[in-house]
């Protein structure tokens, strides 16, 4: 019997969004075959905003459709770059 260990990838990046430095937490569970990443960040009131990003056919990470503040949606390309950069380390 062969045992296979699969690591989850978790990392945090501080990014300027809406004029403030904000801490974005990324988590990609490797157990799933689907290329899906969960991202969370706090808004100005301290409420958590959680959203998902998925790798599309063009090999770019895109935010799955949902209601998000504009300052989150505007950073989609930056998030994609950060995820790909981190995945290269694994």
N, C-alpha and C positions, 0 to 999 in steps of 0.2 A: 504494500500500500504506500502510495506516494503522498506526502503532505505538502501542500502548497500554501505559502503565506503571501497574502496580498495586503499591501499597505494602503491606508487611506492617506491622502495628501491634504495637509492643512497648512495654510500660511496666512499671514496678516500683512497688509500694506497700508501705509498712511498716504492718502492722496488728497490734494486740494480740490474741494468740491463746494460750489456755492459760496466761495470766498472764505471757507474754513478748511482747516486740516481735519480730515475724518479718517477713522480707522475702519478699513474694510477687511472682513474675515472671509476667507475662501476655504471651501472644503470640497474635495472630489473623492468620493468613495470609489476605490478601484475594483470592488467586488462586482460592480455592474458592468455589463458590456457596453451599455449606452454611455456616450460621452456627455455627462451631466455634471454641473458644478453648482453648488449652493453658495450664495454670497449674502452676508448680512452687514448692516451698518446702523448706527444710531442716528435719529434725526435730531433737530434742535431741542426737542422736548424730552429726549432720552428714550423714545420709543424705538424698538427694533424694526428695521425694514429688512425683510428677507425676500430674496428673489432667486430665480434659477437661471442658469445660462446653459445653452446646449450647443454643441459643435454642429455646424450645418455642413452641407455638401461641399461648400467652397473652403472647408477646413478653418472656418472662422467661428469664434464663440459669439453667440447672439443671446440677448436677453429674451426669455420666453414671454409672450404677451401677458401683461398684467398692468394694473394701475400703479405707477411709480412716480415719484416727484421728478420733475424735469432734470434736476441736477444729478440724478442717478442715471437716467436714460442717456444723457449727453456723454457719459463716460464709457459707453459700451465698448468702443474701440480700445480704449486704455485697458479695460478689464480683460479683453481678449488677449492683448499683448502680454499682460502680467501672467495670465494663466499659462500661455504657451511658454513663456520664459521659465516659469517654475517647473513645468512638466519636463523640460529639457534636462533638469537636474536629476530626474528619476529614470 
